[in-house]
Amino acid sequence: MNNLWNAIRRRRVLVIIGLLLAVGLGTSAAIFGPRLFTGNQPSQAANTANPTNKTDASTNAEPVGFSEFRSEQAGFELAYPSDWTKLSPKDPQVLLLLSQGPQDSMLVRVSELQEAVGPQQLPALKQVTDKLVTSNKSVQMITGPNQIQLGGLPGYYYFYNFTDPATGQQGAHSHFFLFNGKTMISMVFQSLPKEHFTESAKMFDKIANSLHALKK
């Protein structure tokens, strides 16, 4: 019976791997290229955002000067600087696309799976997240993969340099893969050129640490 159960679990993991590779292989390569933008068209993603600046520190919501982004679809919310520009992506899987001038950007992409992923399945998915990151052949790994838990969600963290195909510059990505049941959340922070990352890291961390899973 144990052998049968193990075989079923292995089969489920293989199904998850196949689905992730099918829907998510573009998550790391040239993430912030022009092909993502739709100009002024509204986003098609099912989410809500509150653009109101918070000036009262007693409101237990987002920090002062931040706006809330909430996705019931993916089951999470986070806070981002209110003065960052919110862009409209072409890809409906991209729920949030932000920029701060020409040097800093962030993206949140969501992929729906047929099988739920939790802490027990996570080790088997490392090979998948590895492939998603290294699908960009210019990637030079600096840190990771590290198994993490962020905002109550299990996942993996990668930090790497890459070459921007448009400019030839080297940039830096701080890349999170988080799993919320049948949803994979890919959150990426980008600095271009890579030397700018040190200046931006504190803000990136603040945004990342604001993410948390919604109560079901």
Number of C-alpha atoms within 10 A of each C-alpha: 6 7 8 9 10 11 12 12 13 14 12 16 19 14 14 22 19 13 18 20 14 11 14 20 18 14 25 22 20 16 20 21 11 12 11 17 16 14 11 9 11 11 19 14 18 13 16 13 14 12 16 11 16 17 12 12 10 9 10 7 15 22 21 15 16 22 22 21 19 23 18 13 13 23 17 19 20 22 23 24 20 17 13 17 13 16 19 22 26 18 15 15 18 22 24 23 22 20 18 14 9 9 15 20 22 24 21 18 21 24 19 19 19 13 15 16 22 16 13 8 15 17 13 16 18 18 11 19 26 14 15 19 22 18 15 18 10 15 20 16 16 13 12 13 18 13 17 15 15 19 17 15 19 19 27 23 21 20 20 19 21 25 21 19 12 9 9 10 12 18 21 27 25 22 23 24 26 26 26 20 17 16 19 21 24 23 23 26 26 26 25 21 20 18 12 15 20 10 10 15 15 11 12 20 12 15 19 20 13 17 19 17 18 15 6 5
